[in-house]
Amino acid sequence: MGKISLAVLTAIILFANTASAEMVVKCLDGDTIRLDNGTTVRLLGVDTPETVHPRKPIEFYGPEASQYCKDEIAGKSVLLVYDPKNKKDKYGRTLAYVYREEDGNLFNQMIILNGYGRAYTKFPFIFKEEFLRSEEHARNKKVGLWSKE
């Protein structure tokens, strides 16, 4: 197991008894994954452009966001941390913060920092301000979604 970052440790303490290690078998799109136990997980606090929505066309930077997910966590072990206030979405998907076990990085935030998605602030979540700062950083760097004027 990789080193545990301060962010992971903090999340584990905040959400005691709500963390579990799992294997990602598939990235369904940039912000939704499937685990080896069959659970579909929607990443909390992040929204990537659509690629598989039944009523929306493929959006700008959607294929890149999906590929980023595949490159970074597909086939890898992750630590899921659940927010007690946000357990499932309206589609029945499990909501979670996803930490890469190899380095302890919060994948939800990595997506935003690297310009593959936005902070999704429709519902409250503990990392809202951090994710908004990460989005601002990506915009200022003009990376990913923000590379096109």
C-alpha positions as CSV (number, residue, x, y, z in Angstrom):
1,M,0.0,0.0,0.0
2,G,1.2,3.5,-0.8
3,K,1.8,6.3,1.7
4,I,-1.3,7.8,3.3
5,S,-1.5,11.5,2.8
6,L,-2.8,13.9,5.3
7,A,-5.9,14.4,3.3
8,V,-6.7,10.7,3.4
9,L,-6.0,10.5,7.1
10,T,-8.3,13.5,7.7
11,A,-11.0,12.0,5.6
12,I,-10.8,8.7,7.4
13,I,-11.0,10.4,10.8
14,L,-13.9,12.5,9.7
15,F,-15.8,9.6,8.2
16,A,-14.8,6.9,10.7
17,N,-16.0,3.5,9.7
18,T,-17.1,4.7,6.3
19,A,-13.9,3.8,4.3
20,S,-13.2,0.7,2.2
21,A,-10.5,-0.4,-0.2
22,E,-11.8,-1.6,-3.6
23,M,-10.6,-2.4,-7.1
24,V,-11.8,-0.3,-10.0
25,V,-12.7,-2.6,-12.9
26,K,-14.1,0.1,-15.3
27,C,-14.5,3.8,-15.8
28,L,-18.0,4.3,-17.2
29,D,-17.1,8.0,-17.9
30,G,-15.0,10.6,-16.3
31,D,-16.8,10.7,-13.0
32,T,-18.4,7.3,-12.6
33,I,-16.6,4.0,-12.0
34,R,-17.5,0.3,-11.5
35,L,-15.9,-1.8,-8.7
36,D,-15.0,-5.4,-8.8
37,N,-17.9,-6.1,-6.4
38,G,-20.3,-4.7,-9.1
39,T,-21.0,-1.4,-7.3
40,T,-21.3,1.7,-9.5
41,V,-19.7,4.7,-7.8
42,R,-20.3,8.4,-8.7
43,L,-17.5,10.6,-7.6
44,L,-18.6,13.2,-5.0
45,G,-18.2,16.9,-5.8
46,V,-17.0,16.6,-9.4
47,D,-18.8,16.7,-12.7
48,T,-17.1,15.8,-16.0
49,P,-18.4,16.4,-19.5
50,E,-20.9,13.8,-20.8
51,T,-19.9,10.9,-23.0
52,V,-22.6,8.3,-22.4
53,H,-25.7,10.3,-21.3
54,P,-28.8,8.9,-23.1
55,R,-30.3,12.3,-23.9
56,K,-27.1,14.4,-24.4
57,P,-24.5,14.5,-27.1
58,I,-20.8,13.9,-26.3
59,E,-19.6,17.1,-24.7
60,F,-16.4,19.0,-25.2
61,Y,-13.6,17.3,-23.4
62,G,-15.8,14.3,-22.4
63,P,-13.7,11.7,-24.2
64,E,-10.5,13.1,-22.6
65,A,-12.1,13.0,-19.1
66,S,-13.1,9.4,-19.6
67,Q,-9.6,8.4,-20.8
68,Y,-8.1,10.2,-17.9
69,C,-10.2,8.1,-15.5
70,K,-9.1,4.9,-17.3
71,D,-5.4,5.9,-17.3
72,E,-5.4,6.9,-13.6
73,I,-7.5,4.4,-11.7
74,A,-8.9,1.6,-13.9
75,G,-7.5,-1.7,-12.7
76,K,-6.1,-0.1,-9.6
77,S,-6.9,-0.3,-5.9
78,V,-8.7,2.7,-4.4
79,L,-9.8,3.8,-1.0
80,L,-13.5,4.9,-1.0
81,V,-14.6,7.3,1.7
82,Y,-18.3,7.8,2.1
83,D,-20.0,11.0,3.2
84,P,-22.7,10.1,5.7
85,K,-25.0,12.8,4.3
86,N,-24.5,11.8,0.7
87,K,-24.7,8.0,0.3
88,K,-26.6,7.5,-3.0
89,D,-27.6,9.7,-5.9
90,K,-31.1,9.7,-7.5
91,Y,-29.9,6.9,-9.9
92,G,-29.0,4.7,-7.0
93,R,-25.3,5.0,-7.5
94,T,-23.0,5.0,-4.5
95,L,-21.4,8.4,-3.8
96,A,-17.8,8.5,-2.6
97,Y,-14.5,10.3,-2.4
98,V,-12.0,8.1,-4.3
99,Y,-8.4,8.0,-3.1
100,R,-5.7,6.3,-5.2
101,E,-4.2,3.7,-2.9
102,E,-0.8,4.0,-4.6
103,D,-0.2,7.6,-3.6
104,G,-3.2,8.7,-1.4
105,N,-4.3,11.4,-3.9
106,L,-7.9,12.3,-3.9
107,F,-8.9,11.4,-7.5
108,N,-12.1,13.6,-7.4
109,Q,-9.9,16.6,-6.9
110,M,-7.3,15.5,-9.4
111,I,-9.9,15.5,-12.1
112,I,-10.7,19.2,-11.3
113,L,-7.1,20.3,-10.9
114,N,-6.1,18.8,-14.3
115,G,-9.1,20.4,-16.1
116,Y,-11.1,17.2,-16.8
117,G,-14.1,18.4,-14.8
118,R,-15.7,21.0,-12.6
119,A,-16.6,21.3,-9.0
120,Y,-20.2,20.0,-8.7
121,T,-21.7,22.2,-6.0
122,K,-25.4,21.6,-6.3
123,F,-25.3,19.7,-3.0
124,P,-23.1,20.4,0.0
125,F,-20.0,18.4,0.6
126,I,-17.0,18.7,2.9
127,F,-14.4,19.5,0.2
128,K,-16.5,22.1,-1.6
129,E,-14.1,25.1,-1.0
130,E,-11.0,23.0,-1.9
131,F,-12.6,21.8,-5.1
132,L,-13.7,25.3,-6.1
133,R,-10.1,26.5,-5.5
134,S,-8.9,23.6,-7.7
135,E,-11.3,24.6,-10.4
136,E,-10.0,28.2,-10.3
137,H,-6.4,26.9,-10.5
138,A,-7.2,24.9,-13.6
139,R,-9.0,27.9,-15.2
140,N,-6.1,30.2,-14.5
141,K,-3.6,27.6,-16.0
142,K,-6.0,27.2,-19.0
143,V,-5.8,23.4,-18.8
144,G,-8.3,20.8,-20.1
145,L,-11.8,22.3,-20.2
146,W,-10.4,25.7,-19.8
147,S,-7.9,25.5,-22.7
148,K,-10.5,26.6,-25.2
149,E,-11.6,30.2,-25.1
